C-alpha cells in the first residue's frame, strides 16, 4: 500500500492571475503557500482537508470532467455571499434525492464547483 502523506489538486488555468483572484478574492480560500516569483508564481490554497494548487498555464481549460467539491456549513449563506461577490451560480441551492444540499458554480475556466452542505442527520456524518 502507498503511504500518502499529503495530496492536492493541480490546475493549470488559461489565465493564472484571473484564476488566482477568483479562488483568493471571490471564493475567499486561504493561501497555504506560494512559490516562485512575479505573476507566474504558483499559489496553493487550503481546501479543508486538501489543497488546490494553481501554477503554470495552459492553452486549454482543464478537462470538461474536472469537478471540485467544497463542503461548507451553510449553502444558503454561501449562496448569498458568492452572489454578492458576482459569482455566477450555475444551479441554485437545493436538496438532492441523496440528502445533500448542493449549489453549483464555475471558475473562470469553466471548472464546475459543487458547494455542498451535509445536513446534521445525513448518513455521511455517521461514524461508527
Residue, then its C-alpha position, 0 to 999 in steps of 0.5 A: x500500500x502507498x503511504x500518502x502523506x499529503x495530496x492536492x489538486x493541480x490546475x493549470x488555468x488559461x489565465x493564472x492571475x484571473x484564476x488566482x483572484x477568483x479562488x483568493x478574492x471571490x471564493x475567499x480560500x486561504x493561501x497555504x503557500x506560494x512559490x516562485x516569483x512575479x505573476x507566474x508564481x504558483x499559489x496553493x490554497x487550503x481546501x479543508x482537508x486538501x489543497x488546490x494548487x494553481x501554477x503554470x498555464x495552459x492553452x486549454x481549460x482543464x478537462x470538461x470532467x474536472x469537478x471540485x467539491x467544497x463542503x461548507x456549513x451553510x449553502x444558503x449563506x454561501x449562496x448569498x455571499x458568492x452572489x454578492x461577490x458576482x459569482x455566477x451560480x450555475x444551479x441554485x441551492x437545493x436538496x438532492x434525492x441523496x440528502x445533500x444540499x448542493x449549489x453549483x458554480x464555475x471558475x473562470x475556466x469553466x471548472x464546475x464547483x459543487x458547494x455542498x452542505x451535509x445536513x446534521x442527520x445525513x448518513x455521511x456524518x455517521x461514524x461508527 
